[in-house]
Amino acid sequence: SQFRLGSLKLQEVPRPAEVVKELIGYCLDSLGKLQAQTEHLQRENERLFSNWSDVEKRLEKCVEAKEELEADLYSRFVVVLNEKKAKIRNLQKLLSEAKESAVDAKCSRDSIPTTQMVIKRENNYDASTDEESENPAGASLPSGK
C-alpha cells in the first residue's frame, strides 16, 4: 500500500554540485545541532535522575524516622495508657470502698439510736416510779385509817 503525502516539481539547476554541497552542509549542521541537543538532554536527564535518587534516599530516611517516631510514641502512649488504666482501677476500688463504708456507717448510725433507746428503756425499768419516789413511807403504810 502506498501513501501520497504530496508532490513537488524540481527545477534544473546550472551547478548541481554546489546544491548537493549545500544540502550536505545543511544536513551536517542540523546533525551537529541535534547531537549537541541530545547531549544536553542526556546531561539534563542524568542530573534529574541524580536529583531523583537523592530525593528518594531522603524520602526513605524520612519514612524510617517517621516509623521510629511512631514506634516511640506508641510505646510511650502504651505506658501512659496503662498507668491511666491502673489509676482508674484504683479510683474505682476506692470509690467502691467508700460506698461500702458509707453504707456501713449508715447502718451503724441507724443501729446506734435503736440500741441507745433499748438501753434507756432497760434503765427506765430499773428506776423507781414517780409515785413511789414521792412518798416512800406512805406507800409502805397500810391504808387502815
C-alpha positions in Angstrom: 0.0 0.0 0.0 1.2 3.5 -0.8 0.5 6.9 0.7 0.9 10.1 -1.2 1.9 12.9 1.1 2.4 15.5 -1.6 4.2 16.3 -4.7 6.6 19.0 -5.9 8.3 19.9 -9.1 12.1 20.1 -9.2 13.8 22.6 -11.3 17.0 22.0 -13.2 20.0 23.9 -11.6 23.0 25.0 -13.6 25.5 23.8 -10.9 24.2 20.7 -9.2 27.4 20.0 -7.3 27.1 23.2 -5.3 23.4 22.5 -4.5 24.4 19.0 -3.3 27.3 20.5 -1.3 24.9 23.0 0.3 22.4 20.2 1.1 25.1 18.1 2.7 26.4 21.1 4.7 22.9 21.8 5.9 22.4 18.2 6.9 25.8 18.1 8.7 24.9 21.4 10.6 21.5 20.0 11.5 23.1 16.7 12.7 25.6 18.6 14.8 22.9 20.7 16.4 20.8 17.6 17.1 23.8 15.8 18.6 24.5 18.8 20.8 20.9 19.0 21.9 20.9 15.2 22.5 24.0 15.5 24.7 22.4 18.4 26.6 19.2 16.4 27.1 21.2 13.4 28.3 23.1 15.5 30.8 19.9 17.1 32.0 18.4 13.6 32.2 21.4 12.4 34.3 21.1 15.4 36.6 17.4 14.9 37.1 17.9 11.2 37.7 20.6 12.0 40.3 18.3 14.6 42.0 15.5 12.0 41.9 17.8 9.4 43.6 18.8 12.0 46.3 15.1 12.8 46.9 14.3 9.1 47.1 17.0 8.5 49.6 15.9 11.5 51.7 12.3 10.2 51.5 13.4 6.8 52.7 15.2 8.4 55.6 12.1 10.4 56.4 9.9 7.3 56.3 12.3 5.5 58.6 12.4 8.4 61.0 8.6 8.7 60.9 8.3 4.9 61.7 10.8 5.2 64.5 8.9 8.2 65.9 5.6 6.4 65.7 7.0 3.3 67.4 8.5 5.6 70.2 5.2 7.5 70.6 3.1 4.3 70.6 5.4 2.7 73.3 5.2 5.9 75.4 1.4 6.0 74.8 1.0 2.4 76.0 2.9 3.2 79.2 0.7 6.3 79.9 -2.4 4.4 78.9 -1.6 1.5 81.3 -0.8 4.0 84.1 -4.2 5.7 83.5 -6.0 2.3 83.5 -4.3 1.4 86.8 -5.2 4.8 88.3 -8.8 4.4 87.1 -8.9 0.9 88.7 -7.5 2.3 91.9 -10.1 5.1 91.9 -12.9 2.7 91.2 -11.7 0.5 94.1 -11.5 3.5 96.4 -15.0 4.6 95.3 -16.5 1.2 95.9 -14.7 1.0 99.3 -16.0 4.5 100.1 -19.6 3.4 99.1 -19.3 0.3 101.3 -18.0 2.3 104.3 -20.8 4.8 103.8 -23.4 2.1 103.8 -21.7 0.5 106.9 -21.7 3.9 108.6 -25.3 4.5 107.8 -26.2 1.1 109.1 -24.3 1.6 112.3 -25.8 5.1 112.7 -29.2 3.7 112.3 -28.5 0.9 114.8 -26.9 3.2 117.5 -30.1 5.1 118.2 -32.1 1.9 118.3 -29.6 0.3 120.8 -29.5 3.5 122.8 -33.3 3.5 123.0 -33.3 -0.1 124.1 -30.6 0.7 126.8 -32.6 3.7 128.0 -35.8 1.6 128.3 -33.9 -1.0 130.2 -32.6 1.7 132.5 -36.1 3.0 133.0 -37.3 -0.4 134.1 -34.7 -0.5 136.8 -35.7 3.1 138.0 -38.4 3.6 140.5 -41.7 5.2 139.5 -42.5 8.8 140.4 -45.3 7.8 142.8 -43.1 5.6 144.7 -40.3 8.1 144.9 -42.6 10.9 146.2 -43.9 9.0 149.2 -41.8 6.1 150.1 -43.0 5.9 153.7 -46.7 6.3 152.8 -46.6 3.6 150.3 -45.4 1.1 152.9 -48.1 2.2 155.4 -51.4 0.3 155.5 -54.4 2.2 154.5 -56.5 1.2 157.5 -57.1 4.7 158.9 
